[in-house]
Amino acid sequence: MSKTLRTWIADMEQGLPEDFLRTHVRVDPGKFECSALLEHYERQNKFPTVYFENVVDLQAAPSPFKLLMNAFATTPKIAVALGMKAGTPRRQAMEQYNKGQASPIDMIKVAKAEAPAKEVTWAGNQVNLKRLPIPRVNEMDGGPYLSPIIIARHPETGRYNISWNRCMVIDETHMGIWMSPRHLWSYFMQAEELGRSVPVAVVLGHHPAFYLVGAGLTKMDQDEYNVAGGVMGEGIRVVGSETLGNELVVPADAEIILEGEIVADKRTIEGPFGEFTGYEGPQRLSWLLEVKAITARKDGIIIGVFGAHQDNLNAHFPIQADIFTNLKTTMPNVVDISWVDAGAPLSMVISMQKKSEGEPVRAAMNAFAQSNFLKHITIVDDDIDPGNLRQVGWAVATRVQADRDVNVIKGMQGQVLDPSLEHEIRGTGMIVDATRPLDRPYSIKAQPPEEQVTAVDPGKYFKKS
């Protein structure tokens, strides 16, 4: 059986049953009802995946489709998506993602009759985005938002690109799409110079591992369908699109697919939008996406990302994994890192086995060079879990003297979404070295013997009668 969103749901219900909730109560996603429920849980430090099985569309009519949210909110969910146990350590999950990314598997072309994504087809006058249960997430968002995977093909090389882009519904057939200056943006800019629009497939639901590839830092010479196959551990089944046939193949096992094009020489207003930083981003002049056909499973499931919350931040897990691999290549004594799963959008914690003084700062500078998502980096010893902010705070409190261990880096390129910036892009970085010094004796951490803590079995003492 091919891996699909439905097989992941089954894996979640088996591996993380307490973290996967179904509701049959009718909800209206377009009136913030779904995001309000998730906000309620997040304020209790809970991040369940919620499967809304009874929803209305943007016209307030009962929908045959479903909505699933908070699929990426914790590392255990991502571990399940990568075929690992829910309790897999973050470090191993990052290594698993990078192993799959480096081991591409060719896509598998199938006939239309074998493609669940072709059970329903809307074309021409049938196309209406308002017939979908698309959520509004944050109060100031410019409209209902999808956070789908966009698939495009390079017109010359034939390379497929998979990217994660936000799309705001404008009317029945149009959306505003934001493109960061990466692969999809470069495809569009090249095409627009020639007066051409860019055909795309907008995937509203698939296995979460497929989505993760859309957030990864895949190289320009890699076909991302094949990279997705590597990450999922099997070739992605694809089928010809309704509008372009084999000129643009689409995932056969997707839940819902919008076929259309990013229109050349036209722009639209899009936003505000709740960003991964936890703040509303500004309204922008963005690009126009016109939808020409919709195909779906009869009961297709939309993955809705909980924008500006932990689900949104944790969806950047592949970037964290890529930074971790690159760090270990140059500094093998880096043990672990935490960025997105520590809940701090512009801060990273690096755990390392320090061998000499100065290494922590060098490790931080290496990480800064890899991504402008990073503003503050704290380095801790390997006795600290970098994803446990209580442990990190203890290390900062007991191992740092500000005049000695804090470095401020002025004039550094920042992240345009950082609301604290005064200049558009230039900002200030900070490195906090919270490691124990090696050049003098230092107090020993107070705890029972580590080997006994590791070996203890609570079940031995608290057996159920």
N, C-alpha and C positions, 0 to 999 in steps of 0.2 A: 504494500500500500504506500502510495506517495505521501510525503509529509505535507500537510495542509494546516490551515488555521484550526480545523476541527480535530486533527490528531493532536495538536498542541493543547487544545482545550481538554481532551481526554487525558493527556499526560499531566496537566495541571491538577485535574480533579483527583488523579491518583497520587501524585507526588506532593502537591501543596493544597489539599482539600480545604484547609482552614483559610486559605488566601484566595479562594475562587468562589465568588458568590453569583448565584442566578436569581433573577427576580422576574416573576410573571405579571407583576402589577403594571398597569399601563402608565407610561411616562411620556412626557413631551420634551425631547432633547433640545428643541429649538427655543425653549423657554427656561433654559438653565437648570432643568430639573435633575439631569444626570450629573452635571458638574457640581451642583450643590450637595448631592449625596457624597460624592468623592471628597469634597472639601470638608464635610462633616467628619469623615474618617481620618483624613490627613491631620486634622487638628488634634486627634487622639494618637498621632504617630502610627496610624494604621494605613496600609496601602493595598487594599484588596483589588484584584481584578474583578470587575462587575460586568456580568453578561445580561444586558437588558433585552429580554425576549418578547416584550410587548410594547412597541413604540408607535408613535404617530410621526408622519412625515411633516415637511415644512408647510403643508397645506392643512395640517391638523387632522388628516385622515389616517385611519389605521393602516399600518404598513406591513407587508409580508416580510420585510427585511428586519434585521436585528442590529444591535449596536453593542460593541464590546469596548470597554475603556480601562485604562490603567494596566495595560499588558506589559509595560516595561519598567514599572515603578520600583522594582527591587532586583538586586543581583540574583537571588534564587529563581525568579521568573525567567531571567535571561539564561541562567544555567540550564533550566528545563528546555528552553528553546534551542540550546546548543547540544541537546541530547545528553545532558549530565544530570546528576542527582541535585535536588534542590539545595542540599547542604554543601555543595562544592565551594571551596574557598574562591574568593574573587580572583586571586592570582591565577588559579588553574582555569577559570572561565576565560580570562583574558588570553591565556596561552592557547586555549582551545579555539577561540575565535581566530587568532592570528595563524594558527596551523591550518585551519580551513581556508582562510583567505589566500594562503600561499600554495594551496593544492587545488586549483580549479578543476571542475568536472564539466564536460561539454553538455549543453542543453540537449533535450530530447524532443524532437518534433512529433506531434501526434495529430490525428485527424479530428475534425470538428466534432464528430460523434463521440469521441473519447474525452471531450473537454467539458467538465462541469460548468465552467464559466460561460458556456454558450446555451444554457438552459432557457434563458430569457434574452430576447433581443428587442431593443427599442431603437428605431431609426426614424429619420425625417421628423414629422410632426409629433411623434411619440416621445421624443427626447424632452425630458423635463426634470431638471435637478431637484425641483421642489417635491418630487414624488419620493425622495429619499429622506431617511431620518438623520439629518445632519445636525450635529449639536452646536449650540452656542455655549461657550465655555466661561468666559470672563465678562463681567458687566460692561466694560468699555470696548470690547471687541467690535470691529466694524460690521460684523455680520456673522452668519453661521460659517464655521470653518471646517474644512477637511484637512487632515495632515497625511496625505497619501504618498505612495511611491510613484514617481514619474519615470516612465521608460521612454527613451529616445534612442534613435540610431544615427550614427555619424553617416552623412550622405556619401562620403567617399570611402572611408575605411570599412564601413559596415559594423563597427564596434558598437555594442549596446551599452548604454549608460543607465544606471539605476540610481536615482537620487530621491531624497526625502524633502519635499517642498510643501509649504502651506498654500492652501487655495481657499479664497473667500468667495462664497456664492454671491453673484450679482443679480442674475435673473435665471430664467429657465434653461438657458444654454450657454451662459458665460460665467467665468470665474476670474478673479484677479489672482495671479500667481507671483510669488516672490522668489527670485533666483539669486542666490549668492554667487559671486564671481568665481565659479568653479566649472565643472565639466558641462552641465546642461546650459549654463549661461554662455559658455564659449561656443557650443553648437549653435545656439540661437544667434549670437552676434555674427558668426560667419555666414549663416543663412540669410540674415537680414541684409547684409551688405550686397547679397545677390538678389534681393527682393523676394526672398522665399520665407514662408512660414515653416515652423518645425512640427512635424507630426509627432504626437505623443500618445501613450496609453497611461491613464491614471488609474492605478490599482488601489482600491479602497479596502481590500482585505486579503491577506495571505498569511502564511506561517510567519511568526515574529522573526525568525532567523533571516528570512528573506528581507524583511524591513531593515534589520540591522545593517545589511550590506549597503543600503541607501545612505547610511550615516558614516560609513567607513571612508578612509583616505586611500581608496583604490587608485592604482597608477593608471595613467591615461592609455597605456598600451594593453591593458587587461580588459577583456570583454566581461562586463559585470554580471551577465547571466551565468557565465561559467564560474565566476567568483562566488556567486550566490549558491551555485551547486556545490562548490567546495565547502562553504560554511554549513550548508544543510546536510552534507554528506551523501548527496545523490543529485543526479542531473535534473535541472528544472524542466518540467514538461511545458512545452510552448505550442501554440497554435496560431495560424494566420489571423490577423485582425479583420474585422468586418469592412473597414474602410480602405485598407491597403493590402490585404492579403499577406503574402509572405514577405512583402517589403517592410512590414513592421509586425513581428510576431509578439504575442502576448502570453502571459502565464495561463496555461490551461486550467490550473487548479485554483485560480483566484476566486474571490467571492463576488466582487462587482468590479467592472472595468468601464471607465469612461474613455472613449476614443475621440480624439480631436486634434487641435493644433494650437501652438502658441503663435499668435498672429503677428506677422511682420508689420512694422511701421504703425503700430497702434499701441497705446498705453492706456492704463486705467488707474483709478484711485483704489487703493487696498489698505486695510488696517483702520484703526489701531489693532494690535494683536498682542496677546499675552506671551512674552518671550521666556526663554529658558532661565533668564535671570530672576524671574519672579515679578517683573514689572511689565506694565503695558508699554510696548514699543510704539513709535509714532505712526501716523498715517503716512503712506508712501505713494509715490508715483511708480506703479508696478506694471507688469506685463499682462496682456489679455489672453486668456485661454478659452477657445470656443469648442464646445462639445458637439460632436456630430452623430455619435451613436453610443448606446449603453448596452452592455451585455452583463449577465449575472446568473448566479444560481437562483433558483426559485425562492429560497429563503436566505439569500446572501447576507453576510455579516460585515458591517463596517467596523474597522478599527479606528476608534476616535482617541486621539492623544489628548491627555489632560494638560493643556498648554499652561505654561508659567508655573507648573508644579513639578513634583519629583518625577512623575512619569515622563514629562518633557525633558527634564535634565538627564535622566538615566538613559534615555534613548541615544545619548551621545557615547554610550559604552564602547563602541568600536574605536572612537578616537582615543579614549583612555587606553584601550588595549594596544593601539598602535604606538602611543607614546611610551608605554611600558616596555614593549619589545625593543624600540630604538634606544631607550635608556640602558637596558641590560646589555645591548650590543657594545656600547662604549664604556659602561661602568657595571661589570658583572656582579659587583657586590650590592647593587640595588635589589632589595628583596621583594618589595611590593609597593604599589601606589594606590591612592584613592583620590579621585576627583569627583566624578558625577555621583558616585554612591555614598559620598560623605555629605551630599546635599548642599554643597557650597559652589555656586556656578562658576566663579572665577578663581577659586583657590584649589590647590593640590597639596596633598601630603605624601611625602616620599619616605619609605622605610628602608634603611640600609645597614649593612654591617660595615661600619666605618673602620677603615684601616689606618688612616692618617688624617691629621688636621687639614682642613681646606677642602676635603672631598665633598662635604655637604653642599658647599657653595657651587662647586663645579657641577654637581648633579643638578642643582636647581637651574643653573645657566643653560645646561643641556636641554632641560625640559622647556624653558622659556623659548629657546630657539625653534622648537617644534610647533608651537601653537600660540596664537595671540588670544586664545581663550583663557590663558593663565595670567593672573595678576599677582597673586600672593602664593608663595610656596613655602611650606614648612617641612623641614627634614627631621626625622626622628630615628632612634635606634631600632633594631629589629625586635626588641622586646615590646614594642608598641604596635598595635593594630592600627594602620593609618585610616581605616574606615570607622574606627571607634572614636568619636570626637571627645568623649570623656577621657579616654586614655591620652589622646593628643593634647587636650587642654592641661592634663596633669603634667605631661612632659614639658610643655611650654612654661607652666608655672614653676617647675622645680629645676629646670635645666637651662633656663635662659636668663641672661642679663642683657637688657636692651642695648646698652652702649657697646657691648661686645659682640652680641650674637644676632643683631638685626641689621640687615643691609638694605638700604633704600636705593633703587635704581631709577633715576630721573630720565625723562625724555624717551621712554620706551614705547614702542607701538602697543596700543591697547586694543580692546574689543569695542567696536562701534556701539554695541548694545549696552555697554556699561553705563548706567545712568549717572555715575559719579564723575565721569569725564567732563572737563571744562572745554578742552579742545576736542574736535571731532574724533580724532584717533590717537593722538599722543597722550600718554599718561605716565604713571609711576608704578614700578614694580617693587615688591618687597620679598626678601628672603629671611626666614626665621630659622636659625640653626638650633634645634632643640635636642641635639645629641649630647651625650656625655663627653667631656674632654678626655683625651688620651694622654695628655702630658702631665697629669697630676692625679693623685688618688681621689676617688669620688664615692659618695655614699652608695650603699648597696640597696637595691629595691627590696622592700620587705614583703615576703610572700612565703608560703609553704614550698617544699621542694617541687620543682617543676615536673619531675618524672612522676611524682605521686598525683599531682593535679591532672596530668594528662591521662593517667591510668585509672582514675577514679570512675566508678560505675554507680550513679545515683540509684539505679534500679535495685542494687543490692540492699540498700537501706530503706527504700520506700516501695516495697512490693505491694501490689494491689491485692486485697483479700478477695 
